[in-house]
Amino acid sequence: MSKVEYLAGELYSSYCESVGGVAFNGDPLPEWDSFRKDPAKSKQVEAWFAVACKSVSALTRRHVLWGAGEPDCPQEIKSPNGEIHTLKCKVCGEVSKIPPFCIPNQ
């Protein structure tokens, strides 16, 4: 089993748990292994693979930090002498104790 397939299964299982194990029409949702092997569900399985891939790409971005010489660098993170005194990500806005991965604000 690939890492993407494993993650897709974990996300699908979490989804099933979140909705009480039933589809919108009240039908019970199958376990990942059954769902994955059902030819009638191949489009939905591919969609869960796409969700897994997107979640990996969203969670593995690195932060893009502001630099003191950038003209649009926020004033609140610069010292009076123009040097940066606080780390801040341009993408997600995290400040100082920045977690290792960047999740962009929407």
C-alpha positions in Angstrom: 0.0 0.0 0.0 1.4 3.4 -1.0 1.6 6.3 1.5 -1.0 8.2 -0.5 -3.4 5.2 -0.4 -2.8 4.9 3.3 -3.5 8.6 3.9 -6.6 8.5 1.7 -7.9 5.6 3.8 -7.2 7.5 7.0 -9.0 10.6 5.7 -11.9 8.6 4.4 -12.2 6.8 7.7 -12.2 10.1 9.6 -14.9 11.4 7.3 -17.0 8.4 7.9 -16.6 8.8 11.6 -17.5 12.5 11.4 -20.7 11.9 9.6 -21.8 9.0 11.8 -21.0 6.2 9.4 -23.9 7.0 7.0 -24.1 8.6 3.6 -26.4 11.6 2.9 -29.2 9.2 1.9 -28.9 7.1 5.1 -26.9 4.2 3.6 -24.1 2.9 5.7 -20.6 3.9 4.6 -18.3 0.9 3.9 -14.9 0.4 5.5 -12.0 1.8 3.4 -10.9 -1.6 2.2 -14.4 -2.5 0.8 -14.9 1.0 -0.6 -11.4 1.0 -2.3 -12.1 -2.4 -4.0 -15.6 -1.5 -5.3 -15.5 -0.8 -9.0 -18.6 1.3 -8.7 -16.8 3.6 -6.3 -13.6 4.1 -8.4 -14.4 7.8 -9.1 -14.9 8.5 -5.4 -11.7 6.5 -4.5 -9.7 8.6 -6.9 -11.2 11.7 -5.3 -10.0 10.5 -1.9 -6.5 10.0 -3.4 -6.7 13.6 -4.7 -7.7 14.8 -1.2 -4.7 12.9 0.3 -2.3 14.4 -2.3 -3.6 17.9 -1.7 -3.4 17.6 2.1 0.3 16.5 1.8 1.2 19.4 -0.5 -0.6 21.9 1.8 1.1 20.6 4.9 4.6 20.3 3.6 5.1 23.9 2.3 7.9 25.7 3.9 7.5 29.2 5.4 8.5 32.2 3.3 9.9 34.7 5.8 9.9 38.4 5.4 13.3 40.1 4.8 14.2 43.6 6.2 15.0 45.0 2.8 11.7 44.2 1.2 9.7 47.4 0.6 6.4 45.9 1.7 7.8 44.2 4.9 5.3 44.9 7.7 6.5 47.7 10.0 5.4 45.8 13.2 8.2 43.2 12.7 11.0 45.7 12.1 13.2 47.4 14.7 13.6 51.2 14.4 16.9 50.6 12.7 15.1 48.6 10.0 16.3 45.1 11.0 13.8 42.3 11.5 13.1 41.6 15.2 10.3 39.0 14.7 10.1 36.1 12.2 6.8 36.2 10.2 5.7 34.1 7.3 4.5 35.9 4.2 2.0 33.1 3.4 0.3 32.1 6.6 1.2 35.0 8.9 2.6 32.8 11.7 4.9 34.8 14.0 7.9 34.0 16.1 7.6 30.3 17.2 6.8 29.2 13.7 5.7 25.6 13.3 7.7 23.6 10.8 5.1 23.7 8.0 3.1 26.5 6.4 -0.7 26.2 6.0 -1.7 29.2 3.9 -4.6 31.4 5.0 -7.6 31.3 2.7 
